Amino acid sequence: MSEKKEKKEKKGKKVTSEILLFGKWSTDGIEAEDPGLKRYISLKPVIAPHSAGRHEHHRFRKSQVSIVERFINKLMRGGRNTGKKMRITKAVMVAFEIIHLRTSANPVEILVRAVVNSALQEETTRISYGGIVYHQAVDVAPQRRVDLSLQYLAQGIQKASFSTVKSFEEVIAEELIAAANNDTRSFAIKRRQEKERIALSAR
């Protein structure tokens, strides 16, 4: 009789478990400091950042994909890691642990800060007028800002992972921490500053 009562009590109780990324990291209270990027950096709670490409056939739907998954997808592009999502996901999991040990902060918050700091606000476009081609400074759309920021972070990690004794996970952690601190040792920060400097001279 006691076992039946316990089962009934368990059925009656509401299970209110928080959804944590990788079963460890919460996204509650984290948001982009840049108001222009808030709509395009998705922090909806997910356990495993794998949407199986359900956003693929809808325009601008990628802005609703978790920023962690988008970062993982960027790391897969080009080279030996193409298509190896489980391998990159495990590497990011370990990198998040390293970030937490080094900074005592939520690694998702570090990633968001890195994306915001690496997002350039101005770039140049080619304009041809009367057979003459010149560069003109233009503002960058918020969606493109996030795309380029993730691209620069991934490029910096890929370049730093060669000819080094550090593991791939350590390289990911170091690049994200440097970008989150707006440190010029980060490839993404240097790339953003270079692009904005060229745009400033093309005004």
N, C-alpha and C positions, 0 to 999 in steps of 0.2 A: 504493500500500500504506500509506503513512504517513497518508493521509486516512482510510482505513478504520479504522486503529488509533485515531486521534483520536476518531472517531465512537463506537467501542466504549467508549473510556474515558469519554466524556461520558455515554453511556447508563448506565455502571456507577456513576457518581458520584451521590450523593444530593443533591438540591437542597434546601437548608435556608435559604430566604429568609424573613426576618421580615415579618409582615403589618403594614404601617404605614398609619395613617389618612391619606388623601389622598396616599399614597406618601411621606410625610415624618415623621409624628409617631407615636411609639411609645406604647402604653398600659401597657407593662410597668412594674411597681413603683408604679403609681398606684392609690390607694384612698382612699375617703372616710374622713376622720378621725372622723366621727360613726359609732359602731358600729351605731346603729339604721338608718342609711341604706345600709350596705354592700350589702345584698341588693337594693336598689332602684335603685342607680346602676350600670348595666351598662357595663363597660369591656372587653367582649370585642373582640378585634382585628378590625377591618373596614377594607377599603380605601376603599370608597364607602359612606357612611351612608345607604343606601336599601334598605329591606326590602320595599317595595311593599305595605305594609299586611298582611303575613302574620299579624300578631298580632291583627288586628281582631276576629276571631270567637271569641277565647279570653279568658276572664276573667283579669284580672291579668297577662296575657302581656306587656303593655307594659313591665313591669319588666325584661324580658329584651332589650328593644330598646336599642341603643347610646344613651348619654346625649347624644351629639352629634346623632344623628338626631332625638331627641325635642326637643332645643333648636331645631333647624331647623324641625321641624313646628310648634312654638309660634310661631315668627317668621312663619309663613305665615298665621296666623289673623287674619282681619279686614283690611279695607282693600284696597289695590291689590295686595298680594302674595299674595292668596289663590290657592292652587293652583300658584304659580310656584316649584316646589321647586328646579329647577336654578339659577334666579336667586339664591335665598337660599343654596343650597349654595356657589355661587361667592363670594358675599359673606362667608360664614363662613370659607371658605378664605383669603381676603385678610385678614380680621380676625385669624385665627390668626397670619398672617405679621406683622402689626402688633404683636400681643401679644408675639411672640417677640423682635421688634426692641426693644420698650420694656422688657421685663422679663428677657430672656435665659432665660426658663423655658419649659417645655413647655406650650403653650396648652391642651392637654387637662387638665393638672393645674390650670391657672387656672380653667377651666370648672367642674371638680369642686369646687374650693374655693369658687367663687362660688355654686354650687347649695347646698352645705352651709351656708354663712354666711347665705343668704337663706331657709333652711327654718325656718319658725316652729314653735315647740314647743307653743304654747297659743293657742287662739282661743275665740270665744264661739258659743253656739247659742241659739236662741229657744225658750223653754219657756213654755207657757200653763198656768196653774193657776187654776181658778175664774174664768175670764174675764179674768184678768190675764196679760199677756205680759211676761216679763222675760228678761234675758240671763244665761246661766250659763257660766262658764269650763270648757272641756273640753280634754283632751289631743288632739293631732293624730296620726292614724295615719301611719306612715312613708311609705306610698304617696302619701297626700295631701300630705305635707310636700314631697316631690319635685315633685309636680304644681304646687303653689302657687308653689314657688320658681322653676320654669321659667316659669310664668305671669307672675310679677312681673318677672323679667328681661326677658321679651319686651315687656311693657307699658312698662317703662322705656325700652327701646331705641326702640319705636315713637313714644313721646311726645318723646324727645330728638331724633329724626331730622327733626322738623318745625321750620321757622323757624331753621335753622342752616346755616352755610356748610360744615360738616363733612360728609364723605361717610358713607353708611350703614355702610360697613365700619369707619370710625373710631369711630362711635357705638357699634357692637357691642363693639369692643375696649375702649373707655373704660368702658362699663358693666360688663363682665366683670372688668376689672382692679380697679375700685373695689369691686365686690362681693367679690372674692377677698381684698382687703385690709381688708374690714369697714369700708369708708369710708362715712360718712353721705351723701356726695354721690351714692351709688348709690340709684336709685329703689327697687330691691328691698330694700335694707337698711332704708331709711326705712319702707317698707310693712310689713316684718316687725316692726320696733320699735313701730310704731303699733298693729298687731293685738295684739301681746303686752301693750302698755300697757293697752289696753281690756280684755283678758282678766284682767289683774291686778286691775283695779278691779271686775271682776264676780265675783270669788271669793266 
